[in-house]
């Protein structure tokens, strides 16, 4: 089973840069997308159901903002759009699809880099989301949360960690929160488990020559429950083409139930 997670920074923009063509050759079973930056009326049939896949999405009320989706070869048994939180659901940040015992979630965690107000909103989301992560673990399902978490966890996860100690995305409080998710709640960071010493950057600033010089951050993760994480065989970051300021994260699981 191949699952791809990709922040596309606009599904319309990414499609124009060949994202759907990439999916055709990538042969994923499930694709989780973040930052659609489009409402349903703005998307073509190809964007809603690429390669004839089933699609479920959670778009933002604000046009050209946020939004997440899950595309799958197999039709979901059930899906959930949003978290039931009035203050965040209008931003389009969470969608879930269930396939038998497997649950796949596409998540776009808020960024706090634009203002102190947004940073406080990010902290609020983290506070509210931790119990959700605990409840998901208690379901005893095989779950993977794919998404842009907007947090680099450890020093290895960004090139210039010393220069970002006071910046959103690498604040001590954010990193400690992610440590709790992994160490206390038991979620497994697939990339870091498979490749303890490979940075695995997935996002590069558009400023300067960050991409060319590989001055990146690893903020896109697939976090899984232990049983599913044990099935993870290989992971890769696709950089042969550039659809966004993020790169797709691909994980192959030896998982037979899908």
C-alpha positions in Angstrom: 0.0 0.0 0.0 1.5 3.3 -1.1 0.4 6.6 0.6 1.5 10.0 -0.6 1.1 13.2 1.4 1.6 16.5 -0.4 1.1 20.1 0.5 0.3 21.4 -3.0 0.1 25.1 -2.2 -2.9 25.4 -4.4 -4.4 22.4 -6.3 -5.0 24.5 -9.4 -1.4 25.7 -9.4 0.0 22.3 -8.7 -2.1 20.7 -11.5 -0.8 23.2 -14.0 2.7 22.2 -13.0 2.0 18.5 -13.6 0.9 17.2 -10.2 -1.8 14.9 -11.7 0.6 13.5 -14.2 3.0 12.8 -11.4 0.2 10.9 -9.5 -0.4 8.8 -12.6 3.1 7.5 -12.6 3.4 7.4 -8.7 0.7 4.7 -8.5 -0.4 5.6 -5.0 -3.3 3.8 -3.4 -4.1 6.9 -1.2 -3.1 10.5 -1.7 -3.5 13.1 1.1 -3.4 16.7 0.0 -3.1 19.9 2.0 -3.5 23.5 1.1 -6.0 23.1 -1.7 -6.5 26.9 -1.8 -9.8 26.2 -3.6 -13.4 25.6 -2.9 -15.3 22.8 -4.6 -16.7 25.1 -7.3 -13.2 26.2 -8.2 -12.0 22.6 -8.8 -12.3 20.7 -12.1 -13.4 17.1 -12.1 -9.8 16.1 -12.5 -8.9 18.0 -9.3 -11.7 16.5 -7.4 -11.2 12.9 -8.6 -7.7 12.6 -10.1 -7.3 9.5 -12.3 -10.8 8.5 -11.4 -10.0 8.2 -7.7 -12.6 8.7 -5.0 -12.3 12.1 -3.3 -13.3 13.6 0.0 -12.3 17.1 0.9 -12.7 19.9 3.5 -12.4 23.3 2.0 -12.1 26.6 3.7 -14.8 29.2 3.8 -12.3 31.8 2.7 -11.5 31.6 -1.0 -7.9 30.7 -1.9 -7.1 29.5 1.6 -6.2 26.2 3.3 -8.2 23.1 2.5 -7.4 19.4 2.7 -8.4 16.3 0.7 -8.0 12.5 0.5 -8.0 10.7 -2.8 -8.2 6.9 -2.9 -8.5 4.0 -5.4 -10.8 2.3 -3.0 -14.1 3.9 -1.9 -14.1 4.8 1.8 -16.5 3.0 4.0 -17.0 6.3 5.9 -15.6 9.7 6.1 -15.4 12.7 8.5 -15.1 16.3 7.4 -13.8 18.7 10.1 -13.5 18.2 13.8 -16.7 19.9 15.0 -14.7 23.0 16.1 -16.4 26.2 15.0 -13.2 28.3 15.3 -11.1 26.0 13.0 -13.5 24.1 10.8 -14.1 27.1 8.6 -10.4 26.9 7.7 -10.6 23.4 6.2 -7.9 21.6 8.1 -9.1 18.0 8.8 -10.6 15.2 6.7 -10.8 11.5 7.6 -11.5 8.4 5.5 -12.0 4.8 6.8 -11.3 1.7 4.8 -12.0 -1.5 6.9 -9.7 -1.3 9.9 -7.6 1.4 8.3 -8.1 5.1 8.9 -6.4 7.8 6.9 -6.4 11.5 7.9 -5.3 14.5 5.9 -4.2 17.3 8.3 -3.1 20.9 7.7 -2.0 22.2 11.1 -2.1 26.1 11.4 1.0 28.1 10.8 1.9 30.8 13.2 4.5 32.6 11.1 2.4 35.4 9.8 1.5 37.1 13.2 1.4 36.7 16.9 -2.4 36.3 16.6 -1.9 33.3 14.3 0.7 31.8 16.6 -1.8 31.9 19.5 -4.4 30.3 17.2 -1.8 27.6 16.5 -1.2 27.0 20.2 -5.0 26.8 20.7 -5.3 24.2 17.9 -2.5 22.1 19.5 -4.2 22.2 22.9 -7.5 21.0 21.4 -5.9 18.4 19.1 -3.9 16.5 21.6 -7.0 14.9 23.2 -8.2 14.0 19.7 -4.9 12.2 19.0 -5.3 10.3 22.3 -8.9 9.3 21.4 -7.8 8.1 18.0 -5.1 5.9 19.6 -7.8 4.4 21.9 -9.9 3.3 18.9 -7.4 0.4 18.2 -7.6 1.0 14.5 -4.7 1.2 12.1 -4.4 5.0 11.6 -2.0 7.2 9.7 -2.2 11.0 9.9 -0.6 12.6 6.8 -0.1 16.2 6.7 1.7 19.5 7.0 2.2 19.7 10.8 4.1 23.1 10.5 6.5 21.9 13.2 10.1 20.8 12.7 10.6 18.4 15.7 14.4 18.1 16.2 17.5 19.8 15.1 18.0 17.4 12.3 14.7 18.4 10.8 15.8 21.8 9.6 19.0 23.0 8.1 19.4 26.3 10.0 18.1 25.2 13.4 20.2 27.6 15.4 18.8 30.6 13.6 15.2 29.4 14.0 15.0 28.7 17.8 12.7 31.7 18.3 10.7 31.3 15.1 7.3 29.7 14.6 7.6 26.1 13.5 10.6 25.5 15.8 9.5 27.0 19.1 10.2 25.0 22.2 6.5 24.7 23.0 5.7 23.3 19.6 8.6 20.8 19.6 7.6 19.7 23.1 4.0 19.2 22.0 5.2 17.0 19.1 7.4 15.1 21.6 4.3 14.4 23.7 2.5 13.1 20.6 5.2 10.6 19.9 6.6 9.7 23.3 3.5 9.9 25.5 0.7 9.1 23.1 2.6 6.6 21.0 2.3 7.9 17.5 5.2 6.8 15.3 7.0 9.3 13.0 7.5 7.0 10.0 10.3 8.9 8.2 12.4 9.4 11.3 11.9 5.8 12.4 13.1 4.5 9.0 15.9 7.0 8.5 17.2 8.3 11.9 20.1 10.2 10.4 18.6 11.5 7.1 17.1 15.0 7.4 14.3 14.5 5.0 13.4 18.1 4.3 10.0 18.6 2.7 9.6 22.4 2.6 11.9 25.2 1.4 11.3 28.9 1.7 10.9 30.8 -1.6 13.4 33.4 -0.4 16.9 33.4 -1.6 18.3 30.1 -2.9 16.8 27.9 -0.2 15.6 25.2 -2.6 18.8 25.2 -4.7 21.0 25.0 -1.6 18.6 22.6 0.2 18.1 24.8 3.2 14.9 23.1 4.1 12.6 22.0 6.9 10.9 18.7 7.5 7.4 19.7 8.5 5.4 17.1 6.5 4.9 13.8 8.3 3.1 10.5 8.2 2.4 9.7 11.9 1.0 6.2 12.4 -0.3 3.9 15.1 2.3 1.3 16.1 0.8 -1.7 14.3 0.6 0.2 11.0 4.0 1.8 11.5 5.5 -1.6 11.8 4.4 -2.3 8.3 6.2 0.7 6.8 9.0 -0.5 4.5 10.4 2.5 2.7 9.8 6.2 2.4 10.9 8.8 -0.1 10.6 12.5 -0.9 9.9 13.3 -4.5 12.0 16.2 -5.8 12.4 15.3 -9.5 9.7 17.9 -10.3 8.5 20.9 -8.3 4.8 21.4 -7.9 4.8 23.5 -4.7 7.2 24.9 -2.0 6.7 21.4 -0.4 7.7 18.0 -1.8 5.5 14.9 -1.7 6.3 12.4 1.0 5.8 8.8 -0.2 5.5 5.8 2.2 5.1 2.1 1.2 3.4 -0.1 3.7 3.3 -3.9 3.7 -0.4 -3.7 4.7 -2.7 -6.4 3.3 -6.0 -5.2 4.7 -6.5 -2.3 2.2 
